[in-house]
């Protein structure tokens, strides 16, 4: 496998992981569950009301 093929595969994996994370966050929002994120080196809890809706493409 050459470098170009690996780069393409890595880009597809990255896009898939980002989509899965976005869907998981949206699920938390819809179910009214909070999430915890890392912000400025500290763990912060974000309530479901504070999570912006996932915009459909």
C-alpha positions as CSV (number, residue, x, y, z in Angstrom):
1,X,0.0,0.0,0.0
2,X,1.4,3.4,-0.9
3,X,1.4,6.7,0.9
4,X,-1.5,8.1,-1.1
5,X,-3.7,5.1,-0.4
6,X,-2.8,5.2,3.3
7,X,-3.7,8.9,3.4
8,X,-7.0,8.2,1.8
9,X,-7.8,5.5,4.3
10,X,-6.8,7.7,7.2
11,X,-9.1,10.4,5.9
12,X,-12.0,8.0,5.6
13,X,-11.4,6.7,9.1
14,X,-11.2,10.2,10.5
15,X,-14.5,11.2,8.8
16,X,-16.2,8.1,10.2
17,X,-15.0,8.7,13.7
18,X,-16.1,12.3,13.6
19,X,-19.5,11.3,12.3
20,X,-19.9,8.7,15.1
21,X,-19.0,11.2,17.8
22,X,-21.5,13.8,16.4
23,X,-24.2,11.2,16.4
24,X,-23.4,10.1,19.9
25,X,-23.6,13.7,21.1
26,X,-26.9,14.3,19.3
27,X,-28.3,11.2,21.0
28,X,-27.3,12.6,24.4
29,X,-29.0,15.9,23.4
30,X,-32.2,14.2,22.3
31,X,-32.4,12.0,25.5
32,X,-31.7,14.9,27.7
33,X,-28.4,13.6,29.0
34,X,-25.4,15.7,29.8
35,X,-21.9,15.2,28.4
36,X,-18.5,15.9,29.8
37,X,-15.8,17.6,27.7
38,X,-12.3,18.9,28.1
39,X,-12.2,22.7,27.9
40,X,-9.0,24.7,28.6
41,X,-7.5,21.7,30.3
42,X,-10.5,21.2,32.7
43,X,-13.4,18.7,32.5
44,X,-16.7,20.6,32.0
45,X,-20.2,19.1,32.1
46,X,-22.5,20.4,29.3
47,X,-26.2,19.9,29.9
48,X,-28.4,18.6,27.1
49,X,-30.0,22.1,26.7
50,X,-26.5,23.5,26.0
51,X,-25.7,21.0,23.2
52,X,-26.5,22.6,19.9
53,X,-28.6,20.4,17.5
54,X,-26.8,18.4,14.9
55,X,-27.5,20.1,11.6
56,X,-28.7,17.6,9.0
57,X,-26.9,17.7,5.6
